[in-house]
Amino acid sequence: MRGWAQSITAALLVVLVATLATVTANGDTSTAGSVSLVQTTQDPSRTEDASPTRPNLVFVLTDDMRDDDLDHMPITRRLLVDQGMEFTDAISPHPLCCPARAQLATGQYAQNNGVQHNRGVHGGFQALDPTQEASSWFRDAGYRTGFAGKFLNGYHRNDVRPAGWTRWDALTRGVYDYVDFTMTGDGDPQDYTDSYVTSVIEQHTNDDIRDFAATGDPFVVYAWHLAPHYRISPEGGRGLPPAAPQDRGRFADDRPASFDDPAFNEDDVTDQPAYLRHLSPASPAEISAENAARLEALQAVDRAVGSLVDTLDEQGVLDDTYIVFSSDNGYSLGEHRFVGKDVLTDEALQVPLVVRGPGIAPGTTSDLPVTLVDLPATFAALTGVTPAWQVDGTSLLPTLRGEGQVFRDTTLIQTGRTLGDGWSHRGVRTERYLYGTDGRDGFLYDLLLDPDEMVNRIDDPAYAEVQAALELRRRELLTCAGWTCNQVFGPVPDPSS
């Protein structure tokens, strides 16, 4: 994306050789204006002191969960956060269900996996090459694999089954209904009309673990929950997510965290990007009701995490298993007057991310700016398998082991649309700045001075040089693949006085 981008291909060959000799694990970074390699993504299994055993891995994913929702999940906090590492600056760099899940399925950004939206020619399961789905990495390495829950949007009963799964129990009908739905049933589709979807996913997950553990083979299990996504009935009506009976009304008096955010119902949004500029203030009563319903729906997930840990313990494999917990994207509850996701604001980008397992110090945190794209590379490194194609993320294994780790200083963030080339706003995120544009409409936030993203500096002359530098990075990352998505560009210029 730099002004000298046309010569970048030749320059990278030189930079690559130099940085391989200079980048170390002690956190050294490049000088201003240079670009350096962070870490190879071709073979994340090549890490010193790899585990001598073949650990198991269980990945629990929620849908539309805010980072601060984790505060209301005491079982998950006790069993995962207190017993593992919490990443406090984790984001979903494409904060919409299907593109986010495609990143987790492939280890690649949308420009490489083809899934830019939930629907349309550039969206949904149909935009994904089903042979480029990471379960095959583990199958080919001798792992048993199980999937239960929501896969990619638009996945239906007669669609191809990703070949890498030993057990395949994906939602195919009534995906968002919670109580009236169908799952693939590992080849024997099962209809559910009076069951709670979180409990069914919980049961299937625990059954997979018991059966796999009994074989003595290592296993990888994904439990991808629906909660706390809003409910969509088979007729297409949208409503609040229903809670399990024992959780109804539990958070009726809870004060939404968004109410205490200065950006809640922001007074003046005329300087904001177009998707925020014309919004009316959100209804506090409606926000309170949605917040309560979301938290109540998450309580069943919280208990499912508890039963998952109990099952691993009962089978004697808990100490040999990595447990990863995250969400496909965040969710805005009235910040900047907006309710939802698929926008490039902090509330939609931020997701919870916790990892517990062998070699991870309990109760630790990391502020590394990680993304969902890093998880497949990390899973490969944790289990010692080799990805079958080039991935765009960076393994977090050194950080999980308490070691220093050089990391990218600029992260690609993006959204898509159903029309045209499938792209909407695309930009970059650094420690200080959040910047993006769709070519006509843009935003630039100075997070150091404006952490709540209430002042758009896109037309501020004092930030002209900042914007130019960020635009160069954006242009370079728009087509990044593999290690080119994980560079250290150096300092961004300060705004002029």
C-alpha positions as CSV (number, residue, x, y, z in Angstrom):
1,M,0.0,0.0,0.0
2,R,3.0,2.3,0.1
3,G,3.6,5.0,-2.5
4,W,6.4,2.7,-3.7
5,A,4.1,-0.3,-3.9
6,Q,4.9,-0.9,-7.5
7,S,8.4,-1.8,-6.6
8,I,7.5,-3.8,-3.5
9,T,7.8,-7.2,-5.1
10,A,11.5,-6.7,-5.7
11,A,12.1,-4.9,-2.4
12,L,10.4,-7.7,-0.4
13,L,13.0,-10.2,-1.7
14,V,15.7,-8.1,-0.2
15,V,13.8,-7.4,3.0
16,L,13.0,-11.0,3.5
17,V,16.6,-12.0,3.5
18,A,17.5,-9.2,5.8
19,T,14.7,-9.7,8.3
20,L,15.3,-13.4,8.6
21,A,18.7,-12.5,9.9
22,T,17.5,-9.6,12.2
23,V,14.1,-10.4,13.6
24,T,14.3,-12.2,16.9
25,A,11.9,-13.3,19.6
26,N,12.9,-10.6,22.0
27,G,10.5,-8.0,20.5
28,D,13.0,-6.1,18.3
29,T,11.2,-4.1,15.6
30,S,12.3,-2.5,12.4
31,T,13.3,1.1,12.0
32,A,10.9,3.7,10.7
33,G,9.9,3.2,7.1
34,S,11.1,-0.4,6.8
35,V,9.0,-3.5,6.4
36,S,9.9,-6.7,8.2
37,L,8.7,-10.3,8.3
38,V,6.9,-11.2,11.5
39,Q,6.8,-15.0,11.3
40,T,6.4,-17.6,8.6
41,T,2.8,-18.9,8.2
42,Q,3.7,-21.7,5.8
43,D,4.5,-24.3,8.5
44,P,3.4,-23.2,12.0
45,S,4.4,-26.6,13.4
46,R,8.1,-25.7,13.1
47,T,8.4,-24.4,16.6
48,E,11.2,-25.2,19.1
49,D,10.3,-27.4,22.0
50,A,7.2,-28.7,20.4
51,S,5.0,-30.9,22.7
52,P,6.3,-34.5,22.6
53,T,2.7,-35.7,22.8
54,R,-0.2,-35.2,20.4
55,P,-2.6,-32.9,22.4
56,N,-6.3,-32.7,21.7
57,L,-8.0,-29.4,20.9
58,V,-11.6,-28.2,21.5
59,F,-12.7,-24.9,19.9
60,V,-15.9,-23.3,21.4
61,L,-17.3,-20.5,19.3
62,T,-20.2,-18.2,20.1
63,D,-22.1,-16.0,17.6
64,D,-22.2,-12.2,17.9
65,M,-20.8,-12.2,21.5
66,R,-19.4,-8.9,22.8
67,D,-16.0,-9.0,24.6
68,D,-17.6,-7.7,27.8
69,D,-20.3,-10.4,27.7
70,L,-17.6,-12.7,29.1
71,D,-17.9,-10.9,32.4
72,H,-21.3,-12.6,32.8
73,M,-20.1,-16.1,32.2
74,P,-18.7,-17.2,35.6
75,I,-18.1,-20.9,34.7
76,T,-16.1,-20.0,31.6
77,R,-14.1,-17.4,33.6
78,R,-13.3,-19.9,36.3
79,L,-12.4,-22.8,34.1
80,L,-10.9,-21.1,31.1
81,V,-9.8,-17.5,31.9
82,D,-8.5,-18.3,35.4
83,Q,-6.8,-21.5,34.1
84,G,-5.4,-20.2,30.8
85,M,-4.5,-17.0,28.9
86,E,-6.9,-14.3,27.9
87,F,-6.1,-12.2,24.9
88,T,-7.4,-8.7,25.7
89,D,-7.1,-7.2,22.3
90,A,-8.5,-9.9,20.0
91,I,-10.6,-8.8,17.0
92,S,-12.7,-10.3,14.2
93,P,-11.1,-8.4,11.3
94,H,-14.1,-9.1,9.1
95,P,-16.9,-8.7,11.6
96,L,-19.8,-10.6,10.0
97,C,-20.8,-14.2,10.6
98,C,-20.0,-16.0,7.3
99,P,-16.7,-14.2,6.5
100,A,-15.5,-14.6,10.0
101,R,-16.3,-18.3,10.0
102,A,-14.7,-18.7,6.6
103,Q,-11.5,-17.2,8.1
104,L,-11.7,-19.8,10.9
105,A,-12.3,-22.6,8.4
106,T,-9.4,-21.7,6.1
107,G,-6.9,-19.5,8.0
108,Q,-7.2,-16.9,5.2
109,Y,-8.7,-13.5,4.7
110,A,-11.7,-13.1,2.4
111,Q,-9.5,-11.9,-0.5
112,N,-8.0,-15.4,-0.5
113,N,-10.9,-17.7,0.6
114,G,-13.6,-15.9,-1.5
115,V,-16.2,-15.3,1.3
116,Q,-16.9,-11.6,1.5
117,H,-20.4,-11.5,2.9
118,N,-23.2,-13.7,4.2
119,R,-25.0,-13.9,0.9
120,G,-24.8,-12.9,-2.7
121,V,-22.4,-14.1,-5.4
122,H,-19.4,-13.3,-3.0
123,G,-21.0,-14.7,0.1
124,G,-22.3,-17.7,2.0
125,F,-21.1,-21.2,2.0
126,Q,-21.3,-21.4,-1.8
127,A,-18.5,-18.9,-2.1
128,L,-16.1,-21.2,-0.2
129,D,-14.1,-24.0,-1.8
130,P,-15.1,-26.9,0.5
131,T,-11.7,-28.6,-0.1
132,Q,-10.0,-25.6,1.5
133,E,-11.3,-26.4,5.0
134,A,-8.8,-26.9,7.8
135,S,-10.3,-30.1,9.3
136,S,-8.5,-32.0,6.6
137,W,-5.1,-30.9,8.1
138,F,-6.0,-32.8,11.3
139,R,-7.6,-35.8,9.6
140,D,-4.5,-36.3,7.4
141,A,-2.3,-36.2,10.5
142,G,-4.3,-39.0,12.2
143,Y,-6.6,-36.9,14.4
144,R,-10.3,-37.8,14.9
145,T,-12.4,-34.7,14.2
146,G,-15.9,-33.6,15.3
147,F,-18.1,-30.6,14.4
148,A,-21.3,-29.6,16.1
149,G,-23.3,-26.4,15.6
150,K,-23.6,-23.6,13.1
151,F,-21.2,-23.7,10.2
152,L,-21.2,-21.1,7.4
153,N,-24.3,-19.2,6.5
154,G,-26.2,-20.8,3.6
155,Y,-25.0,-24.3,4.4
156,H,-27.9,-26.7,3.7
157,R,-28.8,-30.3,4.1
158,N,-27.8,-31.4,0.6
159,D,-24.5,-29.4,0.5
160,V,-21.2,-31.2,0.4
161,R,-19.8,-32.4,3.7
162,P,-16.3,-31.0,4.4
163,A,-14.2,-34.1,4.0
164,G,-12.0,-33.7,7.1
165,W,-14.7,-34.3,9.7
166,T,-15.0,-37.7,11.3
167,R,-18.3,-36.6,12.9
168,W,-20.4,-33.9,11.2
169,D,-23.4,-32.4,13.0
170,A,-24.1,-29.0,11.3
171,L,-27.2,-27.0,11.6
172,T,-29.0,-26.9,8.2
173,R,-32.6,-25.8,8.8
174,G,-33.9,-23.3,11.4
175,V,-30.3,-22.4,12.0
176,Y,-31.3,-19.3,14.0
177,D,-34.6,-20.5,15.5
178,Y,-33.1,-22.1,18.7
179,V,-35.9,-24.6,19.2
180,D,-37.1,-25.7,15.8
181,F,-34.1,-26.9,13.7
182,T,-32.4,-29.7,11.8
183,M,-28.8,-31.0,12.1
184,T,-27.0,-33.3,9.7
185,G,-26.7,-36.0,12.3
186,D,-23.5,-37.3,10.8
187,G,-25.3,-38.5,7.7
188,D,-28.6,-39.2,9.4
189,P,-30.4,-35.8,9.6
190,Q,-32.2,-35.2,12.8
191,D,-35.2,-32.8,13.3
192,Y,-35.6,-31.1,16.6
193,T,-38.9,-29.3,17.5
194,D,-38.8,-29.1,21.2
195,S,-35.1,-28.9,22.2
196,Y,-32.8,-26.1,23.0
197,V,-30.1,-25.7,20.4
198,T,-27.3,-24.9,22.9
199,S,-28.1,-28.1,24.9
200,V,-28.1,-30.2,21.7
201,I,-24.7,-28.8,20.6
202,E,-23.4,-29.5,24.1
203,Q,-24.6,-33.1,24.0
204,H,-23.1,-33.8,20.6
205,T,-19.8,-32.2,21.7
206,N,-19.5,-34.3,24.8
207,D,-20.5,-37.5,22.9
208,D,-17.8,-36.8,20.4
209,I,-15.2,-36.3,23.1
210,R,-16.2,-39.5,24.9
211,D,-16.1,-41.6,21.7
212,F,-12.9,-40.2,20.5
213,A,-11.1,-40.4,23.9
214,A,-12.1,-44.1,24.1
215,T,-10.1,-44.8,21.0
216,G,-6.9,-43.4,22.4
217,D,-6.4,-41.3,19.3
218,P,-5.9,-37.5,19.5
219,F,-8.9,-35.4,18.5
220,V,-10.0,-32.0,17.4
221,V,-13.6,-31.0,18.2
222,Y,-15.4,-27.7,17.2
223,A,-18.5,-26.7,19.2
224,W,-19.9,-23.7,17.3
225,H,-22.9,-22.3,19.2
226,L,-25.7,-20.0,18.0
227,A,-26.0,-17.9,21.2
228,P,-26.3,-15.0,21.6
229,H,-27.3,-14.3,18.0
230,Y,-30.8,-12.8,17.6
231,R,-33.6,-15.3,16.8
232,I,-34.9,-15.7,13.2
233,S,-38.0,-17.9,13.0
234,P,-38.6,-20.2,10.0
235,E,-41.0,-17.6,8.7
236,G,-38.3,-15.0,8.7
237,G,-39.3,-13.0,11.7
238,R,-36.6,-11.5,13.9
239,G,-36.7,-11.5,17.7
240,L,-34.7,-11.7,20.8
241,P,-32.7,-14.8,21.5
242,P,-34.7,-17.1,23.8
243,A,-33.1,-18.4,27.0
244,A,-33.2,-21.8,28.5
245,P,-36.1,-22.0,30.9
246,Q,-33.9,-21.7,34.0
247,D,-32.3,-18.5,32.8
248,R,-35.4,-16.5,31.8
249,G,-35.5,-13.1,33.5
250,R,-32.1,-13.6,35.1
251,F,-30.6,-10.4,33.7
252,A,-33.8,-8.3,33.4
253,D,-32.4,-5.6,35.7
254,D,-28.8,-5.7,34.3
255,R,-27.4,-2.4,33.1
256,P,-25.9,-2.8,29.6
257,A,-22.2,-2.0,29.5
258,S,-22.8,0.2,26.4
259,F,-24.8,2.7,28.5
260,D,-21.5,3.7,30.2
261,D,-19.7,4.2,26.9
262,P,-19.4,7.9,25.9
263,A,-20.3,6.8,22.4
264,F,-23.7,5.5,23.4
265,N,-26.3,7.4,21.4
266,E,-23.6,9.8,20.3
267,D,-25.0,13.4,20.1
268,D,-23.5,14.3,16.8
269,V,-22.8,11.6,14.1
270,T,-22.6,14.0,11.1
271,D,-18.9,13.5,10.8
272,Q,-19.1,9.7,11.0
273,P,-19.0,7.3,8.0
274,A,-22.2,6.9,6.0
275,Y,-23.3,3.7,7.8
276,L,-23.5,5.7,11.1
277,R,-24.2,9.2,9.8
278,H,-28.0,9.1,9.5
279,L,-29.0,6.9,12.4
280,S,-31.6,7.9,14.9
281,P,-30.8,7.4,18.6
282,A,-31.2,3.9,19.8
283,S,-34.0,3.1,22.3
284,P,-32.5,2.5,25.8
285,A,-35.5,0.2,26.6
286,E,-34.9,-1.9,23.5
287,I,-31.2,-2.1,24.2
288,S,-31.8,-3.2,27.8
289,A,-34.2,-5.9,26.6
290,E,-31.7,-7.1,24.0
291,N,-28.8,-7.0,26.4
292,A,-30.7,-9.1,29.0
293,A,-31.8,-11.7,26.4
294,R,-28.3,-12.0,25.0
295,L,-26.8,-12.6,28.5
296,E,-29.5,-15.1,29.4
297,A,-28.9,-17.0,26.2
298,L,-25.2,-17.2,27.0
299,Q,-25.8,-18.9,30.3
300,A,-26.5,-22.2,28.6
301,V,-23.2,-21.8,26.7
302,D,-21.5,-21.1,30.0
303,R,-22.8,-24.4,31.4
304,A,-21.8,-26.2,28.2
305,V,-18.2,-25.1,28.8
306,G,-18.5,-26.5,32.3
307,S,-19.8,-29.9,31.1
308,L,-17.1,-29.9,28.4
309,V,-14.4,-29.6,31.0
310,D,-16.1,-32.2,33.2
311,T,-16.3,-34.6,30.2
312,L,-12.6,-34.1,29.4
313,D,-11.7,-34.7,33.0
314,E,-13.9,-37.8,33.3
315,Q,-12.2,-39.2,30.2
316,G,-8.7,-38.5,31.6
317,V,-7.7,-36.2,28.8
318,L,-8.2,-32.7,30.3
319,D,-4.5,-32.2,30.9
320,D,-3.7,-33.1,27.3
321,T,-6.3,-30.8,25.7
322,Y,-6.2,-27.2,24.6
323,I,-9.6,-25.5,25.0
324,V,-10.1,-22.3,22.9
325,F,-13.1,-19.9,23.4
326,S,-14.0,-17.0,21.1
327,S,-16.8,-15.4,19.1
328,D,-17.2,-14.9,15.3
329,N,-17.6,-11.1,15.8
330,G,-18.5,-8.5,18.3
331,Y,-21.8,-6.6,18.5
332,S,-22.8,-3.0,19.0
333,L,-25.5,-2.1,21.5
334,G,-26.2,1.6,20.8
335,E,-22.6,2.9,20.5
336,H,-22.7,5.6,17.8
337,R,-26.5,4.9,17.8
338,F,-25.8,1.6,16.0
339,V,-27.1,-1.9,16.9
340,G,-25.5,-4.8,15.2
341,K,-22.2,-5.8,13.5
342,D,-20.6,-5.6,10.0
343,V,-19.1,-2.2,10.8
344,L,-15.5,-1.2,11.5
345,T,-15.9,0.1,15.1
346,D,-14.4,-1.3,18.2
347,E,-17.6,-2.9,19.5
348,A,-18.1,-5.0,16.3
349,L,-14.4,-5.8,16.0
350,Q,-13.5,-6.9,19.6
351,V,-14.1,-10.5,20.5
352,P,-13.3,-12.6,23.6
353,L,-10.4,-15.0,23.1
354,V,-9.2,-17.4,25.8
355,V,-6.9,-20.4,25.5
356,R,-6.4,-23.1,28.2
357,G,-4.1,-26.1,27.9
358,P,-0.8,-27.8,28.6
359,G,2.1,-25.3,28.9
360,I,-0.1,-22.3,29.3
361,A,0.3,-20.5,32.6
362,P,-3.0,-20.1,34.5
363,G,-4.5,-16.6,34.9
364,T,-2.3,-14.9,32.3
365,T,-3.1,-12.3,29.8
366,S,-1.7,-11.0,26.5
367,D,-2.4,-7.6,24.8
368,L,-1.0,-8.8,21.5
369,P,-3.3,-7.5,18.7
370,V,-4.4,-10.9,17.5
371,T,-7.3,-11.8,15.1
372,L,-9.4,-14.8,14.3
373,V,-7.2,-15.4,11.2
374,D,-4.4,-16.3,13.6
375,L,-6.4,-19.2,15.1
376,P,-6.0,-21.9,12.4
377,A,-2.2,-21.3,12.3
378,T,-2.2,-21.5,16.1
379,F,-4.2,-24.7,16.1
380,A,-1.8,-26.3,13.6
381,A,1.1,-25.3,15.8
382,L,-0.5,-26.6,19.0
383,T,-1.3,-30.0,17.5
384,G,1.9,-30.3,15.5
385,V,0.2,-30.6,12.1
386,T,1.1,-28.8,8.8
387,P,-1.4,-26.6,7.0
388,A,-2.1,-27.9,3.5
389,W,-2.1,-24.4,2.0
390,Q,-0.8,-21.0,2.7
391,V,-2.5,-19.3,5.6
392,D,-2.6,-15.6,6.4
393,G,-2.4,-15.7,10.2
394,T,0.5,-16.0,12.7
395,S,0.8,-18.8,15.2
396,L,0.3,-17.5,18.8
397,L,2.2,-20.5,20.3
398,P,5.2,-18.6,21.5
399,T,3.0,-16.1,23.4
400,L,0.9,-19.0,24.8
401,R,4.2,-20.5,26.2
402,G,5.1,-17.2,27.8
403,E,7.8,-16.4,25.3
404,G,8.5,-13.1,23.5
405,Q,7.0,-12.8,20.0
406,V,7.6,-10.3,17.3
407,F,4.2,-9.4,15.9
408,R,2.7,-7.3,13.0
409,D,2.0,-3.7,13.8
410,T,-0.8,-3.2,11.2
411,T,-3.8,-5.4,10.8
412,L,-6.2,-5.6,7.8
413,I,-9.8,-4.9,8.6
414,Q,-12.7,-5.1,6.1
415,T,-16.4,-5.5,5.3
416,G,-18.1,-6.7,2.2
417,R,-21.4,-6.2,0.3
418,T,-23.6,-8.3,-1.8
419,L,-23.2,-6.2,-5.0
420,G,-20.4,-5.2,-7.3
421,D,-17.0,-6.6,-6.5
422,G,-18.2,-7.7,-3.1
423,W,-16.2,-5.1,-1.1
424,S,-17.4,-2.3,1.2
425,H,-15.1,-0.5,3.7
426,R,-11.6,-1.9,4.0
427,G,-8.9,-0.4,6.2
428,V,-6.2,-1.0,8.7
429,R,-5.8,-1.0,12.5
430,T,-2.6,0.0,14.4
431,E,-1.9,0.6,18.0
432,R,-3.0,4.2,17.7
433,Y,-5.2,4.4,14.6
434,L,-8.3,2.9,13.0
435,Y,-8.6,3.8,9.3
436,G,-10.8,2.7,6.4
437,T,-12.6,3.7,3.2
438,D,-14.7,2.3,0.5
439,G,-13.2,4.6,-2.0
440,R,-15.7,7.4,-1.4
441,D,-16.6,7.3,2.3
442,G,-14.1,6.9,5.1
443,F,-13.0,7.2,8.7
444,L,-9.9,7.9,10.7
445,Y,-9.9,7.6,14.4
446,D,-7.0,8.6,16.7
447,L,-7.4,6.0,19.4
448,L,-4.8,7.6,21.7
449,L,-6.8,10.9,21.9
450,D,-10.2,9.5,21.1
451,P,-10.6,5.9,22.3
452,D,-14.3,6.0,21.9
453,E,-14.1,6.8,18.1
454,M,-16.3,9.9,18.3
455,V,-14.2,12.2,16.1
456,N,-13.6,11.3,12.5
457,R,-10.3,12.8,11.4
458,I,-10.6,11.8,7.8
459,D,-10.9,15.5,6.7
460,D,-8.6,17.0,9.3
461,P,-5.5,18.6,7.7
462,A,-3.5,17.9,10.8
463,Y,-3.9,14.1,10.0
464,A,-3.1,14.3,6.2
465,E,0.3,12.7,6.6
466,V,-1.1,10.1,9.0
467,Q,-3.9,9.2,6.5
468,A,-1.4,9.0,3.6
469,A,0.8,6.6,5.6
470,L,-2.2,4.4,6.6
471,E,-3.5,4.4,3.0
472,L,-0.2,3.1,1.8
473,R,-0.4,0.2,4.3
474,R,-4.1,-0.4,3.4
475,R,-3.3,-0.7,-0.3
476,E,-0.5,-3.2,0.3
477,L,-2.6,-5.3,2.6
478,L,-5.7,-5.4,0.4
479,T,-4.2,-8.2,-1.6
480,C,-1.9,-9.7,1.0
481,A,-1.5,-13.4,1.4
482,G,0.7,-15.5,3.8
483,W,3.4,-13.6,5.5
484,T,2.7,-10.4,3.6
485,C,-0.3,-10.0,5.9
486,N,2.0,-10.0,8.9
487,Q,4.5,-7.2,8.5
488,V,6.1,-4.6,10.8
489,F,5.9,-1.4,8.8
490,G,7.4,0.9,11.5
491,P,6.0,4.0,13.2
492,V,3.2,6.0,11.7
493,P,3.8,9.8,11.5
494,D,2.4,11.9,14.3
495,P,-0.4,14.4,13.4
496,S,0.9,17.9,12.7
497,S,0.4,20.5,15.3
